[in-house]
């Protein structure tokens, strides 16, 4: 077999394993968004409270859109259909507001998920305003995570009083010399929010009744050869009794996003590492038994 064909065969097998685990998976696992609906590398984000998901889709015209899913209500919306503006990239600022960029040149705006309102931002350099005055008048201050968004480190988002009805008070301020110093004494929200998804630890559900436990890179013997698998399990928080689990096939891994807001299950995604990089599956949920 030619080397090139061998690489493509490995890729197809990797994708087949991921898809097969979704289509033929156990009854305790729900496919929330199928793999074929995820575009742009399969990325998605669970909201801080675990009640919403955003992901980049790819439609029949090969156009990419940011999709918002209300998990408990099972309602799905395309951001552009609600605002009339294309959303090229998005992340949660908090559990209500989404930061959207209209295109690769940014053109930022905020989308409020509670009333589907677009919140306009004025993009301005720190040198052109009185930053202290704007910070002192702010109702909400958002700061990009220095670790997750280092390219955004000199930027702050400020929403003024009655910000949904007062767009003149809302700013995306760039070229701030020292955000840490500027924010001293002010309360602010760091985005994207950080969720507790540590491997090997007990991560408790919002209602405190359960916890999940993720084991990664478990070495197993399959047909006289060794491979690695991952195992995700849900336990009773008081008795430690295992209530349900999901175990991958060989050389597949689990990326956990976190608990749902109603404590009904844990949202996760399968992935494998192929020669083209990380191949990802759809959005799934390991459900607490009823």
Secondary structure, DSSP 4 states (H G I P E B T S, - for coil): --HHHHHHHHHHHHHHHHHHHHHT--TTEEEEE-GGGB-GGG-EEE-TTSSEEEEEEE-TTS-EEEEEEETTTTEEEEHHHHHSS--SEEEESSSSEEEEEEETTEEEEEEETTTTEEEE-EEEEGGGS-HHHHHHTEEEEEEE-TTT-GGGTT-EEEEETTTTS-GGG-EEEE--S-HHHHTTT---EEESPP----TTS-EE-TTSSEEEEEEEEEEEEETTEEEEEEEEEEEETTT--EEEEEEPPTT-EEEEEEE-TTSSEEEEEEEEEETTEEEEEEEEEEEPP-
